[in-house]
Amino acid sequence: MRGYDFDRQRPIDNYIVDFYCKDLQLAIEIDGESHIGNEKYDHERQKKLESLGVRFLRFDDEVVRYDLDGVVKAIEKWIDENS
């Protein structure tokens, strides 16, 4: 996307993020049912990874499922503003 490579299911420290671009230090997380009830863990995990310089974009899986074009545009906008 925009010339950047994203890896799927990328391990970082003791965690795995859904998608990761090393050049942008950007993790993209898709929050679905597995995240329900795990909000505290997700927050602590994100905080730890952010302390390592990782930046995050999070999307609800329903939004990904029903508005993929909007998700892609949001990611492209983030890249344009942060690269």
mmCIF file of the N, C-alpha and C atoms, coordinates in Angstrom:
data_MODEL
# 
_entry.id   MODEL 
# 
loop_
_atom_site.group_PDB 
_atom_site.id 
_atom_site.type_symbol 
_atom_site.label_atom_id 
_atom_site.label_alt_id 
_atom_site.label_comp_id 
_atom_site.label_asym_id 
_atom_site.label_entity_id 
_atom_site.label_seq_id 
_atom_site.pdbx_PDB_ins_code 
_atom_site.Cartn_x 
_atom_site.Cartn_y 
_atom_site.Cartn_z 
_atom_site.occupancy 
_atom_site.B_iso_or_equiv 
_atom_site.pdbx_formal_charge 
_atom_site.auth_seq_id 
_atom_site.auth_comp_id 
_atom_site.auth_asym_id 
_atom_site.auth_atom_id 
_atom_site.pdbx_PDB_model_num 
ATOM 1   N N  . MET A 1 1  ? 0.834   -1.165  0.000  1.00 0.00 ? 1  MET A N  1 
ATOM 2   C CA . MET A 1 1  ? 0.000   0.000   0.000  1.00 0.00 ? 1  MET A CA 1 
ATOM 3   C C  . MET A 1 1  ? 0.888   1.240   0.000  1.00 0.00 ? 1  MET A C  1 
ATOM 4   N N  . ARG A 1 2  ? 0.656   2.123   -0.945 1.00 0.00 ? 2  ARG A N  1 
ATOM 5   C CA . ARG A 1 2  ? 1.458   3.336   -1.089 1.00 0.00 ? 2  ARG A CA 1 
ATOM 6   C C  . ARG A 1 2  ? 2.959   3.015   -1.171 1.00 0.00 ? 2  ARG A C  1 
ATOM 7   N N  . GLY A 1 3  ? 3.276   1.806   -1.653 1.00 0.00 ? 3  GLY A N  1 
ATOM 8   C CA . GLY A 1 3  ? 4.667   1.396   -1.794 1.00 0.00 ? 3  GLY A CA 1 
ATOM 9   C C  . GLY A 1 3  ? 5.272   0.766   -0.549 1.00 0.00 ? 3  GLY A C  1 
ATOM 10  N N  . TYR A 1 4  ? 4.485   0.630   0.506  1.00 0.00 ? 4  TYR A N  1 
ATOM 11  C CA . TYR A 1 4  ? 4.969   0.035   1.749  1.00 0.00 ? 4  TYR A CA 1 
ATOM 12  C C  . TYR A 1 4  ? 4.507   -1.416  1.848  1.00 0.00 ? 4  TYR A C  1 
ATOM 13  N N  . ASP A 1 5  ? 5.360   -2.231  2.453  1.00 0.00 ? 5  ASP A N  1 
ATOM 14  C CA . ASP A 1 5  ? 5.074   -3.652  2.623  1.00 0.00 ? 5  ASP A CA 1 
ATOM 15  C C  . ASP A 1 5  ? 4.514   -3.903  4.025  1.00 0.00 ? 5  ASP A C  1 
ATOM 16  N N  . PHE A 1 6  ? 3.427   -4.627  4.096  1.00 0.00 ? 6  PHE A N  1 
ATOM 17  C CA . PHE A 1 6  ? 2.819   -5.007  5.367  1.00 0.00 ? 6  PHE A CA 1 
ATOM 18  C C  . PHE A 1 6  ? 2.893   -6.517  5.535  1.00 0.00 ? 6  PHE A C  1 
ATOM 19  N N  . ASP A 1 7  ? 3.329   -6.951  6.703  1.00 0.00 ? 7  ASP A N  1 
ATOM 20  C CA . ASP A 1 7  ? 3.357   -8.374  7.037  1.00 0.00 ? 7  ASP A CA 1 
ATOM 21  C C  . ASP A 1 7  ? 2.106   -8.707  7.828  1.00 0.00 ? 7  ASP A C  1 
ATOM 22  N N  . ARG A 1 8  ? 1.604   -9.911  7.636  1.00 0.00 ? 8  ARG A N  1 
ATOM 23  C CA . ARG A 1 8  ? 0.435   -10.395 8.369  1.00 0.00 ? 8  ARG A CA 1 
ATOM 24  C C  . ARG A 1 8  ? 0.898   -11.243 9.544  1.00 0.00 ? 8  ARG A C  1 
ATOM 25  N N  . GLN A 1 9  ? 0.219   -11.093 10.671 1.00 0.00 ? 9  GLN A N  1 
ATOM 26  C CA . GLN A 1 9  ? 0.524   -11.871 11.882 1.00 0.00 ? 9  GLN A CA 1 
ATOM 27  C C  . GLN A 1 9  ? 2.000   -11.754 12.248 1.00 0.00 ? 9  GLN A C  1 
ATOM 28  N N  . ARG A 1 10 ? 2.436   -10.534 12.447 1.00 0.00 ? 10 ARG A N  1 
ATOM 29  C CA . ARG A 1 10 ? 3.849   -10.229 12.710 1.00 0.00 ? 10 ARG A CA 1 
ATOM 30  C C  . ARG A 1 10 ? 4.150   -10.238 14.210 1.00 0.00 ? 10 ARG A C  1 
ATOM 31  N N  . PRO A 1 11 ? 5.121   -11.054 14.648 1.00 0.00 ? 11 PRO A N  1 
ATOM 32  C CA . PRO A 1 11 ? 5.517   -11.009 16.060 1.00 0.00 ? 11 PRO A CA 1 
ATOM 33  C C  . PRO A 1 11 ? 6.370   -9.773  16.346 1.00 0.00 ? 11 PRO A C  1 
ATOM 34  N N  . ILE A 1 12 ? 6.036   -9.097  17.442 1.00 0.00 ? 12 ILE A N  1 
ATOM 35  C CA . ILE A 1 12 ? 6.815   -7.969  17.938 1.00 0.00 ? 12 ILE A CA 1 
ATOM 36  C C  . ILE A 1 12 ? 6.904   -8.155  19.444 1.00 0.00 ? 12 ILE A C  1 
ATOM 37  N N  . ASP A 1 13 ? 8.120   -8.188  19.969 1.00 0.00 ? 13 ASP A N  1 
ATOM 38  C CA . ASP A 1 13 ? 8.337   -8.453  21.384 1.00 0.00 ? 13 ASP A CA 1 
ATOM 39  C C  . ASP A 1 13 ? 7.649   -9.785  21.709 1.00 0.00 ? 13 ASP A C  1 
ATOM 40  N N  . ASN A 1 14 ? 6.790   -9.819  22.697 1.00 0.00 ? 14 ASN A N  1 
ATOM 41  C CA . ASN A 1 14 ? 6.086   -11.062 23.069 1.00 0.00 ? 14 ASN A CA 1 
ATOM 42  C C  . ASN A 1 14 ? 4.664   -11.109 22.520 1.00 0.00 ? 14 ASN A C  1 
ATOM 43  N N  . TYR A 1 15 ? 4.373   -10.301 21.517 1.00 0.00 ? 15 TYR A N  1 
ATOM 44  C CA . TYR A 1 15 ? 3.010   -10.172 20.997 1.00 0.00 ? 15 TYR A CA 1 
ATOM 45  C C  . TYR A 1 15 ? 2.989   -10.403 19.491 1.00 0.00 ? 15 TYR A C  1 
ATOM 46  N N  . ILE A 1 16 ? 1.793   -10.620 18.978 1.00 0.00 ? 16 ILE A N  1 
ATOM 47  C CA . ILE A 1 16 ? 1.595   -10.729 17.528 1.00 0.00 ? 16 ILE A CA 1 
ATOM 48  C C  . ILE A 1 16 ? 0.544   -9.702  17.139 1.00 0.00 ? 16 ILE A C  1 
ATOM 49  N N  . VAL A 1 17 ? 0.880   -8.888  16.140 1.00 0.00 ? 17 VAL A N  1 
ATOM 50  C CA . VAL A 1 17 ? -0.087  -7.914  15.630 1.00 0.00 ? 17 VAL A CA 1 
ATOM 51  C C  . VAL A 1 17 ? -0.658  -8.436  14.320 1.00 0.00 ? 17 VAL A C  1 
ATOM 52  N N  . ASP A 1 18 ? -1.870  -7.988  13.991 1.00 0.00 ? 18 ASP A N  1 
ATOM 53  C CA . ASP A 1 18 ? -2.548  -8.484  12.795 1.00 0.00 ? 18 ASP A CA 1 
ATOM 54  C C  . ASP A 1 18 ? -1.773  -8.153  11.521 1.00 0.00 ? 18 ASP A C  1 
ATOM 55  N N  . PHE A 1 19 ? -1.390  -6.888  11.363 1.00 0.00 ? 19 PHE A N  1 
ATOM 56  C CA . PHE A 1 19 ? -0.615  -6.441  10.210 1.00 0.00 ? 19 PHE A CA 1 
ATOM 57  C C  . PHE A 1 19 ? 0.438   -5.459  10.706 1.00 0.00 ? 19 PHE A C  1 
ATOM 58  N N  . TYR A 1 20 ? 1.619   -5.478  10.068 1.00 0.00 ? 20 TYR A N  1 
ATOM 59  C CA . TYR A 1 20 ? 2.689   -4.585  10.512 1.00 0.00 ? 20 TYR A CA 1 
ATOM 60  C C  . TYR A 1 20 ? 3.544   -4.139  9.339  1.00 0.00 ? 20 TYR A C  1 
ATOM 61  N N  . CYS A 1 21 ? 3.834   -2.849  9.316  1.00 0.00 ? 21 CYS A N  1 
ATOM 62  C CA . CYS A 1 21 ? 4.766   -2.280  8.347  1.00 0.00 ? 21 CYS A CA 1 
ATOM 63  C C  . CYS A 1 21 ? 5.986   -1.798  9.118  1.00 0.00 ? 21 CYS A C  1 
ATOM 64  N N  . LYS A 1 22 ? 7.113   -2.458  8.905  1.00 0.00 ? 22 LYS A N  1 
ATOM 65  C CA . LYS A 1 22 ? 8.343   -2.124  9.615  1.00 0.00 ? 22 LYS A CA 1 
ATOM 66  C C  . LYS A 1 22 ? 8.813   -0.714  9.285  1.00 0.00 ? 22 LYS A C  1 
ATOM 67  N N  . ASP A 1 23 ? 8.756   -0.332  8.010  1.00 0.00 ? 23 ASP A N  1 
ATOM 68  C CA . ASP A 1 23 ? 9.246   0.984   7.606  1.00 0.00 ? 23 ASP A CA 1 
ATOM 69  C C  . ASP A 1 23 ? 8.465   2.121   8.266  1.00 0.00 ? 23 ASP A C  1 
ATOM 70  N N  . LEU A 1 24 ? 7.182   1.933   8.485  1.00 0.00 ? 24 LEU A N  1 
ATOM 71  C CA . LEU A 1 24 ? 6.348   2.955   9.124  1.00 0.00 ? 24 LEU A CA 1 
ATOM 72  C C  . LEU A 1 24 ? 6.205   2.735   10.623 1.00 0.00 ? 24 LEU A C  1 
ATOM 73  N N  . GLN A 1 25 ? 6.657   1.587   11.102 1.00 0.00 ? 25 GLN A N  1 
ATOM 74  C CA . GLN A 1 25 ? 6.432   1.151   12.483 1.00 0.00 ? 25 GLN A CA 1 
ATOM 75  C C  . GLN A 1 25 ? 4.938   1.256   12.814 1.00 0.00 ? 25 GLN A C  1 
ATOM 76  N N  . LEU A 1 26 ? 4.129   0.747   11.890 1.00 0.00 ? 26 LEU A N  1 
ATOM 77  C CA . LEU A 1 26 ? 2.680   0.832   12.007 1.00 0.00 ? 26 LEU A CA 1 
ATOM 78  C C  . LEU A 1 26 ? 2.075   -0.556  12.137 1.00 0.00 ? 26 LEU A C  1 
ATOM 79  N N  . ALA A 1 27 ? 1.319   -0.737  13.215 1.00 0.00 ? 27 ALA A N  1 
ATOM 80  C CA . ALA A 1 27 ? 0.546   -1.964  13.406 1.00 0.00 ? 27 ALA A CA 1 
ATOM 81  C C  . ALA A 1 27 ? -0.912  -1.652  13.107 1.00 0.00 ? 27 ALA A C  1 
ATOM 82  N N  . ILE A 1 28 ? -1.550  -2.553  12.400 1.00 0.00 ? 28 ILE A N  1 
ATOM 83  C CA . ILE A 1 28 ? -2.981  -2.442  12.136 1.00 0.00 ? 28 ILE A CA 1 
ATOM 84  C C  . ILE A 1 28 ? -3.648  -3.619  12.817 1.00 0.00 ? 28 ILE A C  1 
ATOM 85  N N  . GLU A 1 29 ? -4.580  -3.306  13.680 1.00 0.00 ? 29 GLU A N  1 
ATOM 86  C CA . GLU A 1 29 ? -5.286  -4.324  14.440 1.00 0.00 ? 29 GLU A CA 1 
ATOM 87  C C  . GLU A 1 29 ? -6.744  -4.361  14.011 1.00 0.00 ? 29 GLU A C  1 
ATOM 88  N N  . ILE A 1 30 ? -7.250  -5.564  13.823 1.00 0.00 ? 30 ILE A N  1 
ATOM 89  C CA . ILE A 1 30 ? -8.650  -5.788  13.491 1.00 0.00 ? 30 ILE A CA 1 
ATOM 90  C C  . ILE A 1 30 ? -9.302  -6.369  14.743 1.00 0.00 ? 30 ILE A C  1 
ATOM 91  N N  . ASP A 1 31 ? -10.170 -5.580  15.362 1.00 0.00 ? 31 ASP A N  1 
ATOM 92  C CA . ASP A 1 31 ? -10.790 -5.988  16.620 1.00 0.00 ? 31 ASP A CA 1 
ATOM 93  C C  . ASP A 1 31 ? -12.120 -6.687  16.358 1.00 0.00 ? 31 ASP A C  1 
ATOM 94  N N  . GLY A 1 32 ? -12.145 -7.970  16.684 1.00 0.00 ? 32 GLY A N  1 
ATOM 95  C CA . GLY A 1 32 ? -13.357 -8.770  16.520 1.00 0.00 ? 32 GLY A CA 1 
ATOM 96  C C  . GLY A 1 32 ? -13.796 -9.342  17.844 1.00 0.00 ? 32 GLY A C  1 
ATOM 97  N N  . GLU A 1 33 ? -14.539 -10.418 17.776 1.00 0.00 ? 33 GLU A N  1 
ATOM 98  C CA . GLU A 1 33 ? -15.098 -11.049 18.975 1.00 0.00 ? 33 GLU A CA 1 
ATOM 99  C C  . GLU A 1 33 ? -14.030 -11.484 19.962 1.00 0.00 ? 33 GLU A C  1 
ATOM 100 N N  . SER A 1 34 ? -12.869 -11.867 19.481 1.00 0.00 ? 34 SER A N  1 
ATOM 101 C CA . SER A 1 34 ? -11.812 -12.334 20.388 1.00 0.00 ? 34 SER A CA 1 
ATOM 102 C C  . SER A 1 34 ? -11.314 -11.221 21.307 1.00 0.00 ? 34 SER A C  1 
ATOM 103 N N  . HIS A 1 35 ? -11.627 -9.974  20.970 1.00 0.00 ? 35 HIS A N  1 
ATOM 104 C CA . HIS A 1 35 ? -11.181 -8.846  21.789 1.00 0.00 ? 35 HIS A CA 1 
ATOM 105 C C  . HIS A 1 35 ? -12.210 -8.470  22.861 1.00 0.00 ? 35 HIS A C  1 
ATOM 106 N N  . ILE A 1 36 ? -13.428 -8.980  22.740 1.00 0.00 ? 36 ILE A N  1 
ATOM 107 C CA . ILE A 1 36 ? -14.466 -8.665  23.723 1.00 0.00 ? 36 ILE A CA 1 
ATOM 108 C C  . ILE A 1 36 ? -14.063 -9.263  25.067 1.00 0.00 ? 36 ILE A C  1 
ATOM 109 N N  . GLY A 1 37 ? -14.062 -8.407  26.079 1.00 0.00 ? 37 GLY A N  1 
ATOM 110 C CA . GLY A 1 37 ? -13.665 -8.844  27.408 1.00 0.00 ? 37 GLY A CA 1 
ATOM 111 C C  . GLY A 1 37 ? -12.169 -8.799  27.644 1.00 0.00 ? 37 GLY A C  1 
ATOM 112 N N  . ASN A 1 38 ? -11.412 -8.497  26.601 1.00 0.00 ? 38 ASN A N  1 
ATOM 113 C CA . ASN A 1 38 ? -9.956  -8.436  26.711 1.00 0.00 ? 38 ASN A CA 1 
ATOM 114 C C  . ASN A 1 38 ? -9.433  -7.013  26.539 1.00 0.00 ? 38 ASN A C  1 
ATOM 115 N N  . GLU A 1 39 ? -10.289 -6.043  26.784 1.00 0.00 ? 39 GLU A N  1 
ATOM 116 C CA . GLU A 1 39 ? -9.920  -4.656  26.557 1.00 0.00 ? 39 GLU A CA 1 
ATOM 117 C C  . GLU A 1 39 ? -8.723  -4.236  27.404 1.00 0.00 ? 39 GLU A C  1 
ATOM 118 N N  . LYS A 1 40 ? -8.667  -4.673  28.654 1.00 0.00 ? 40 LYS A N  1 
ATOM 119 C CA . LYS A 1 40 ? -7.545  -4.311  29.523 1.00 0.00 ? 40 LYS A CA 1 
ATOM 120 C C  . LYS A 1 40 ? -6.238  -4.893  28.983 1.00 0.00 ? 40 LYS A C  1 
ATOM 121 N N  . TYR A 1 41 ? -6.266  -6.153  28.585 1.00 0.00 ? 41 TYR A N  1 
ATOM 122 C CA . TYR A 1 41 ? -5.083  -6.789  28.007 1.00 0.00 ? 41 TYR A CA 1 
ATOM 123 C C  . TYR A 1 41 ? -4.658  -6.054  26.736 1.00 0.00 ? 41 TYR A C  1 
ATOM 124 N N  . ASP A 1 42 ? -5.630  -5.754  25.857 1.00 0.00 ? 42 ASP A N  1 
ATOM 125 C CA . ASP A 1 42 ? -5.313  -5.057  24.607 1.00 0.00 ? 42 ASP A CA 1 
ATOM 126 C C  . ASP A 1 42 ? -4.677  -3.698  24.888 1.00 0.00 ? 42 ASP A C  1 
ATOM 127 N N  . HIS A 1 43 ? -5.198  -2.984  25.894 1.00 0.00 ? 43 HIS A N  1 
ATOM 128 C CA . HIS A 1 43 ? -4.667  -1.672  26.244 1.00 0.00 ? 43 HIS A CA 1 
ATOM 129 C C  . HIS A 1 43 ? -3.218  -1.790  26.732 1.00 0.00 ? 43 HIS A C  1 
ATOM 130 N N  . GLU A 1 44 ? -2.963  -2.732  27.618 1.00 0.00 ? 44 GLU A N  1 
ATOM 131 C CA . GLU A 1 44 ? -1.610  -2.920  28.149 1.00 0.00 ? 44 GLU A CA 1 
ATOM 132 C C  . GLU A 1 44 ? -0.647  -3.369  27.050 1.00 0.00 ? 44 GLU A C  1 
ATOM 133 N N  . ARG A 1 45 ? -1.114  -4.248  26.193 1.00 0.00 ? 45 ARG A N  1 
ATOM 134 C CA . ARG A 1 45 ? -0.310  -4.734  25.067 1.00 0.00 ? 45 ARG A CA 1 
ATOM 135 C C  . ARG A 1 45 ? 0.053   -3.580  24.145 1.00 0.00 ? 45 ARG A C  1 
ATOM 136 N N  . GLN A 1 46 ? -0.939  -2.767  23.792 1.00 0.00 ? 46 GLN A N  1 
ATOM 137 C CA . GLN A 1 46 ? -0.687  -1.622  22.914 1.00 0.00 ? 46 GLN A CA 1 
ATOM 138 C C  . GLN A 1 46 ? 0.259   -0.634  23.581 1.00 0.00 ? 46 GLN A C  1 
ATOM 139 N N  . LYS A 1 47 ? 0.068   -0.373  24.858 1.00 0.00 ? 47 LYS A N  1 
ATOM 140 C CA . LYS A 1 47 ? 0.940   0.543   25.587 1.00 0.00 ? 47 LYS A CA 1 
ATOM 141 C C  . LYS A 1 47 ? 2.397   0.056   25.548 1.00 0.00 ? 47 LYS A C  1 
ATOM 142 N N  . LYS A 1 48 ? 2.609   -1.226  25.761 1.00 0.00 ? 48 LYS A N  1 
ATOM 143 C CA . LYS A 1 48 ? 3.956   -1.806  25.724 1.00 0.00 ? 48 LYS A CA 1 
ATOM 144 C C  . LYS A 1 48 ? 4.566   -1.656  24.333 1.00 0.00 ? 48 LYS A C  1 
ATOM 145 N N  . LEU A 1 49 ? 3.799   -1.990  23.302 1.00 0.00 ? 49 LEU A N  1 
ATOM 146 C CA . LEU A 1 49 ? 4.323   -1.895  21.941 1.00 0.00 ? 49 LEU A CA 1 
ATOM 147 C C  . LEU A 1 49 ? 4.580   -0.438  21.542 1.00 0.00 ? 49 LEU A C  1 
ATOM 148 N N  . GLU A 1 50 ? 3.725   0.473   21.983 1.00 0.00 ? 50 GLU A N  1 
ATOM 149 C CA . GLU A 1 50 ? 3.952   1.891   21.702 1.00 0.00 ? 50 GLU A CA 1 
ATOM 150 C C  . GLU A 1 50 ? 5.243   2.372   22.368 1.00 0.00 ? 50 GLU A C  1 
ATOM 151 N N  . SER A 1 51 ? 5.581   1.808   23.524 1.00 0.00 ? 51 SER A N  1 
ATOM 152 C CA . SER A 1 51 ? 6.836   2.178   24.186 1.00 0.00 ? 51 SER A CA 1 
ATOM 153 C C  . SER A 1 51 ? 8.045   1.743   23.362 1.00 0.00 ? 51 SER A C  1 
ATOM 154 N N  . LEU A 1 52 ? 7.839   0.806   22.447 1.00 0.00 ? 52 LEU A N  1 
ATOM 155 C CA . LEU A 1 52 ? 8.892   0.357   21.536 1.00 0.00 ? 52 LEU A CA 1 
ATOM 156 C C  . LEU A 1 52 ? 8.888   1.138   20.216 1.00 0.00 ? 52 LEU A C  1 
ATOM 157 N N  . GLY A 1 53 ? 7.983   2.111   20.098 1.00 0.00 ? 53 GLY A N  1 
ATOM 158 C CA . GLY A 1 53 ? 7.914   2.943   18.900 1.00 0.00 ? 53 GLY A CA 1 
ATOM 159 C C  . GLY A 1 53 ? 6.861   2.530   17.898 1.00 0.00 ? 53 GLY A C  1 
ATOM 160 N N  . VAL A 1 54 ? 6.084   1.499   18.209 1.00 0.00 ? 54 VAL A N  1 
ATOM 161 C CA . VAL A 1 54 ? 5.035   1.032   17.295 1.00 0.00 ? 54 VAL A CA 1 
ATOM 162 C C  . VAL A 1 54 ? 3.830   1.963   17.399 1.00 0.00 ? 54 VAL A C  1 
ATOM 163 N N  . ARG A 1 55 ? 3.291   2.341   16.247 1.00 0.00 ? 55 ARG A N  1 
ATOM 164 C CA . ARG A 1 55 ? 2.074   3.156   16.198 1.00 0.00 ? 55 ARG A CA 1 
ATOM 165 C C  . ARG A 1 55 ? 0.931   2.261   15.730 1.00 0.00 ? 55 ARG A C  1 
ATOM 166 N N  . PHE A 1 56 ? -0.284  2.604   16.115 1.00 0.00 ? 56 PHE A N  1 
ATOM 167 C CA . PHE A 1 56 ? -1.428  1.726   15.885 1.00 0.00 ? 56 PHE A CA 1 
ATOM 168 C C  . PHE A 1 56 ? -2.558  2.390   15.129 1.00 0.00 ? 56 PHE A C  1 
ATOM 169 N N  . LEU A 1 57 ? -3.190  1.592   14.288 1.00 0.00 ? 57 LEU A N  1 
ATOM 170 C CA . LEU A 1 57 ? -4.510  1.881   13.740 1.00 0.00 ? 57 LEU A CA 1 
ATOM 171 C C  . LEU A 1 57 ? -5.363  0.679   14.094 1.00 0.00 ? 57 LEU A C  1 
ATOM 172 N N  . ARG A 1 58 ? -6.549  0.934   14.626 1.00 0.00 ? 58 ARG A N  1 
ATOM 173 C CA . ARG A 1 58 ? -7.456  -0.156  15.006 1.00 0.00 ? 58 ARG A CA 1 
ATOM 174 C C  . ARG A 1 58 ? -8.762  -0.001  14.237 1.00 0.00 ? 58 ARG A C  1 
ATOM 175 N N  . PHE A 1 59 ? -9.279  -1.141  13.789 1.00 0.00 ? 59 PHE A N  1 
ATOM 176 C CA . PHE A 1 59 ? -10.551 -1.161  13.076 1.00 0.00 ? 59 PHE A CA 1 
ATOM 177 C C  . PHE A 1 59 ? -11.402 -2.295  13.618 1.00 0.00 ? 59 PHE A C  1 
ATOM 178 N N  . ASP A 1 60 ? -12.670 -2.049  13.775 1.00 0.00 ? 60 ASP A N  1 
ATOM 179 C CA . ASP A 1 60 ? -13.613 -3.085  14.157 1.00 0.00 ? 60 ASP A CA 1 
ATOM 180 C C  . ASP A 1 60 ? -13.781 -4.036  12.977 1.00 0.00 ? 60 ASP A C  1 
ATOM 181 N N  . ASP A 1 61 ? -13.868 -5.328  13.255 1.00 0.00 ? 61 ASP A N  1 
ATOM 182 C CA . ASP A 1 61 ? -13.966 -6.300  12.154 1.00 0.00 ? 61 ASP A CA 1 
ATOM 183 C C  . ASP A 1 61 ? -15.223 -6.098  11.321 1.00 0.00 ? 61 ASP A C  1 
ATOM 184 N N  . GLU A 1 62 ? -16.289 -5.577  11.912 1.00 0.00 ? 62 GLU A N  1 
ATOM 185 C CA . GLU A 1 62 ? -17.510 -5.306  11.143 1.00 0.00 ? 62 GLU A CA 1 
ATOM 186 C C  . GLU A 1 62 ? -17.258 -4.204  10.106 1.00 0.00 ? 62 GLU A C  1 
ATOM 187 N N  . VAL A 1 63 ? -16.491 -3.197  10.483 1.00 0.00 ? 63 VAL A N  1 
ATOM 188 C CA . VAL A 1 63 ? -16.167 -2.124  9.548  1.00 0.00 ? 63 VAL A CA 1 
ATOM 189 C C  . VAL A 1 63 ? -15.316 -2.683  8.413  1.00 0.00 ? 63 VAL A C  1 
ATOM 190 N N  . VAL A 1 64 ? -14.360 -3.525  8.736  1.00 0.00 ? 64 VAL A N  1 
ATOM 191 C CA . VAL A 1 64 ? -13.522 -4.143  7.703  1.00 0.00 ? 64 VAL A CA 1 
ATOM 192 C C  . VAL A 1 64 ? -14.383 -4.980  6.761  1.00 0.00 ? 64 VAL A C  1 
ATOM 193 N N  . ARG A 1 65 ? -15.308 -5.715  7.336  1.00 0.00 ? 65 ARG A N  1 
ATOM 194 C CA . ARG A 1 65 ? -16.161 -6.602  6.546  1.00 0.00 ? 65 ARG A CA 1 
ATOM 195 C C  . ARG A 1 65 ? -17.094 -5.836  5.610  1.00 0.00 ? 65 ARG A C  1 
ATOM 196 N N  . TYR A 1 66 ? -17.646 -4.713  6.103  1.00 0.00 ? 66 TYR A N  1 
ATOM 197 C CA . TYR A 1 66 ? -18.695 -4.028  5.333  1.00 0.00 ? 66 TYR A CA 1 
ATOM 198 C C  . TYR A 1 66 ? -18.264 -2.717  4.692  1.00 0.00 ? 66 TYR A C  1 
ATOM 199 N N  . ASP A 1 67 ? -17.084 -2.210  5.044  1.00 0.00 ? 67 ASP A N  1 
ATOM 200 C CA . ASP A 1 67 ? -16.593 -0.968  4.442  1.00 0.00 ? 67 ASP A CA 1 
ATOM 201 C C  . ASP A 1 67 ? -15.087 -1.043  4.222  1.00 0.00 ? 67 ASP A C  1 
ATOM 202 N N  . LEU A 1 68 ? -14.652 -2.068  3.548  1.00 0.00 ? 68 LEU A N  1 
ATOM 203 C CA . LEU A 1 68 ? -13.231 -2.266  3.305  1.00 0.00 ? 68 LEU A CA 1 
ATOM 204 C C  . LEU A 1 68 ? -12.622 -1.070  2.574  1.00 0.00 ? 68 LEU A C  1 
ATOM 205 N N  . ASP A 1 69 ? -13.362 -0.494  1.639  1.00 0.00 ? 69 ASP A N  1 
ATOM 206 C CA . ASP A 1 69 ? -12.868 0.670   0.904  1.00 0.00 ? 69 ASP A CA 1 
ATOM 207 C C  . ASP A 1 69 ? -12.574 1.825   1.861  1.00 0.00 ? 69 ASP A C  1 
ATOM 208 N N  . GLY A 1 70 ? -13.457 2.034   2.824  1.00 0.00 ? 70 GLY A N  1 
ATOM 209 C CA . GLY A 1 70 ? -13.242 3.089   3.817  1.00 0.00 ? 70 GLY A CA 1 
ATOM 210 C C  . GLY A 1 70 ? -12.028 2.816   4.683  1.00 0.00 ? 70 GLY A C  1 
ATOM 211 N N  . VAL A 1 71 ? -11.817 1.547   5.035  1.00 0.00 ? 71 VAL A N  1 
ATOM 212 C CA . VAL A 1 71 ? -10.647 1.165   5.832  1.00 0.00 ? 71 VAL A CA 1 
ATOM 213 C C  . VAL A 1 71 ? -9.372  1.426   5.033  1.00 0.00 ? 71 VAL A C  1 
ATOM 214 N N  . VAL A 1 72 ? -9.361  1.022   3.782  1.00 0.00 ? 72 VAL A N  1 
ATOM 215 C CA . VAL A 1 72 ? -8.189  1.237   2.931  1.00 0.00 ? 72 VAL A CA 1 
ATOM 216 C C  . VAL A 1 72 ? -7.899  2.735   2.813  1.00 0.00 ? 72 VAL A C  1 
ATOM 217 N N  . LYS A 1 73 ? -8.938  3.535   2.621  1.00 0.00 ? 73 LYS A N  1 
ATOM 218 C CA . LYS A 1 73 ? -8.750  4.989   2.519  1.00 0.00 ? 73 LYS A CA 1 
ATOM 219 C C  . LYS A 1 73 ? -8.197  5.561   3.816  1.00 0.00 ? 73 LYS A C  1 
ATOM 220 N N  . ALA A 1 74 ? -8.664  5.067   4.953  1.00 0.00 ? 74 ALA A N  1 
ATOM 221 C CA . ALA A 1 74 ? -8.170  5.545   6.247  1.00 0.00 ? 74 ALA A CA 1 
ATOM 222 C C  . ALA A 1 74 ? -6.689  5.205   6.423  1.00 0.00 ? 74 ALA A C  1 
ATOM 223 N N  . ILE A 1 75 ? -6.296  4.013   6.011  1.00 0.00 ? 75 ILE A N  1 
ATOM 224 C CA . ILE A 1 75 ? -4.891  3.615   6.108  1.00 0.00 ? 75 ILE A CA 1 
ATOM 225 C C  . ILE A 1 75 ? -4.041  4.470   5.164  1.00 0.00 ? 75 ILE A C  1 
ATOM 226 N N  . GLU A 1 76 ? -4.513  4.656   3.938  1.00 0.00 ? 76 GLU A N  1 
ATOM 227 C CA . GLU A 1 76 ? -3.774  5.490   2.981  1.00 0.00 ? 76 GLU A CA 1 
ATOM 228 C C  . GLU A 1 76 ? -3.631  6.922   3.498  1.00 0.00 ? 76 GLU A C  1 
ATOM 229 N N  . LYS A 1 77 ? -4.689  7.451   4.108  1.00 0.00 ? 77 LYS A N  1 
ATOM 230 C CA . LYS A 1 77 ? -4.635  8.795   4.676  1.00 0.00 ? 77 LYS A CA 1 
ATOM 231 C C  . LYS A 1 77 ? -3.589  8.848   5.793  1.00 0.00 ? 77 LYS A C  1 
ATOM 232 N N  . TRP A 1 78 ? -3.574  7.852   6.651  1.00 0.00 ? 78 TRP A N  1 
ATOM 233 C CA . TRP A 1 78 ? -2.592  7.814   7.739  1.00 0.00 ? 78 TRP A CA 1 
ATOM 234 C C  . TRP A 1 78 ? -1.176  7.793   7.153  1.00 0.00 ? 78 TRP A C  1 
ATOM 235 N N  . ILE A 1 79 ? -0.949  6.978   6.139  1.00 0.00 ? 79 ILE A N  1 
ATOM 236 C CA . ILE A 1 79 ? 0.371   6.892   5.515  1.00 0.00 ? 79 ILE A CA 1 
ATOM 237 C C  . ILE A 1 79 ? 0.758   8.242   4.926  1.00 0.00 ? 79 ILE A C  1 
ATOM 238 N N  . ASP A 1 80 ? -0.172  8.891   4.204  1.00 0.00 ? 80 ASP A N  1 
ATOM 239 C CA . ASP A 1 80 ? 0.110   10.188  3.592  1.00 0.00 ? 80 ASP A CA 1 
ATOM 240 C C  . ASP A 1 80 ? 0.485   11.232  4.650  1.00 0.00 ? 80 ASP A C  1 
ATOM 241 N N  . GLU A 1 81 ? -0.158  11.175  5.795  1.00 0.00 ? 81 GLU A N  1 
ATOM 242 C CA . GLU A 1 81 ? 0.065   12.174  6.844  1.00 0.00 ? 81 GLU A CA 1 
ATOM 243 C C  . GLU A 1 81 ? 1.262   11.852  7.736  1.00 0.00 ? 81 GLU A C  1 
ATOM 244 N N  . ASN A 1 82 ? 1.746   10.618  7.716  1.00 0.00 ? 82 ASN A N  1 
ATOM 245 C CA . ASN A 1 82 ? 2.777   10.207  8.674  1.00 0.00 ? 82 ASN A CA 1 
ATOM 246 C C  . ASN A 1 82 ? 4.052   9.651   8.067  1.00 0.00 ? 82 ASN A C  1 
ATOM 247 N N  . SER A 1 83 ? 4.148   9.645   6.757  1.00 0.00 ? 83 SER A N  1 
ATOM 248 C CA . SER A 1 83 ? 5.374   9.098   6.154  1.00 0.00 ? 83 SER A CA 1 
ATOM 249 C C  . SER A 1 83 ? 6.267   10.212  5.632  1.00 0.00 ? 83 SER A C  1 
# 
